Amino acid sequence: LMSLDVSELESAVYFVTIYTQNGSITKRLIKK
């Protein structure tokens, strides 16, 4: 599992796409 430093991001909804050997996964990240 990877970690992201989101402390400098503005409050918004982000979509993070992770590419793996089995395909890609898109996660929704909500920064308040």
N, C-alpha and C positions, 0 to 999 in steps of 0.2 A: 504494500500500500504506500502510495506516495503522499507527501505532505506539501501544502502550498502556503506561502506567507501572504495572507490577504489583508494584512493590517494597513497597507497603503492604498488599497482599492477603495473606490467610492461605493456607497451603498447602492446596490443594484442586484439584478439577477444575472448571473453568468452561466454560460454553458461550456463545460470542459469536456473535450473529447480525448479519450485515452485509446491509443492504438495498441493492440496486443497481437499475438500470433493467431488468436482465434477470431480476430475481427476488431471492431471498434466499439467502444462504450461511451455514451454521452451522459454525463452527470450534470444535474442542475445544482448550481451553487448560489445560495441566497446570502448576500452580505448585508447585514443590517447596520 
